[in-house]
Amino acid sequence: MPDADPTKIIPPARQPDLSEQPEERAAAADRDAVDLEEPRTVRYWTETLGVSEEQLHTAVEHAGVSAEEVRKYLGSHS
């Protein structure tokens, strides 16, 4: 059997397409703060914390934008 060309056997590494997961990119940009101005991050936080938009807004009003403080507020008001 002749020597196989390794470039034809092993596909080249695929570069990640950052446009595939914009919600995850947006959330990863700032996991320490809850940004209520950006719909993508609101969706991320409501899904991550398991709350409605109204509950998230209320938590931010009372606890501020710190994700840690919002989590604490939601935990003490569940």
Contacts in CASP RR format, 6 or more apart in sequence:
PFRMAT RR
TARGET T0000
AUTHOR 0000-0000-0000
METHOD contacts of the structure
MODEL  1
MPDADPTKIIPPARQPDLSEQPEERAAAADRDAVDLEEPRTVRYWTETLG
VSEEQLHTAVEHAGVSAEEVRKYLGSHS
18 25 0 8 1.000
22 40 0 8 1.000
23 40 0 8 1.000
23 43 0 8 1.000
23 44 0 8 1.000
24 44 0 8 1.000
26 38 0 8 1.000
26 40 0 8 1.000
26 41 0 8 1.000
26 44 0 8 1.000
27 40 0 8 1.000
27 41 0 8 1.000
27 44 0 8 1.000
27 45 0 8 1.000
27 48 0 8 1.000
30 41 0 8 1.000
31 67 0 8 1.000
32 66 0 8 1.000
32 67 0 8 1.000
32 68 0 8 1.000
33 65 0 8 1.000
33 66 0 8 1.000
33 67 0 8 1.000
34 41 0 8 1.000
34 45 0 8 1.000
34 56 0 8 1.000
34 59 0 8 1.000
34 60 0 8 1.000
34 64 0 8 1.000
34 65 0 8 1.000
34 66 0 8 1.000
34 67 0 8 1.000
34 70 0 8 1.000
35 41 0 8 1.000
35 42 0 8 1.000
35 65 0 8 1.000
36 42 0 8 1.000
36 56 0 8 1.000
36 57 0 8 1.000
36 60 0 8 1.000
36 65 0 8 1.000
42 53 0 8 1.000
42 56 0 8 1.000
45 51 0 8 1.000
45 56 0 8 1.000
45 67 0 8 1.000
45 70 0 8 1.000
46 52 0 8 1.000
46 53 0 8 1.000
46 55 0 8 1.000
46 56 0 8 1.000
49 56 0 8 1.000
49 70 0 8 1.000
49 71 0 8 1.000
49 74 0 8 1.000
51 59 0 8 1.000
51 74 0 8 1.000
55 74 0 8 1.000
56 70 0 8 1.000
59 70 0 8 1.000
59 73 0 8 1.000
59 74 0 8 1.000
59 77 0 8 1.000
60 70 0 8 1.000
62 73 0 8 1.000
63 69 0 8 1.000
63 70 0 8 1.000
63 72 0 8 1.000
63 73 0 8 1.000
64 70 0 8 1.000
END
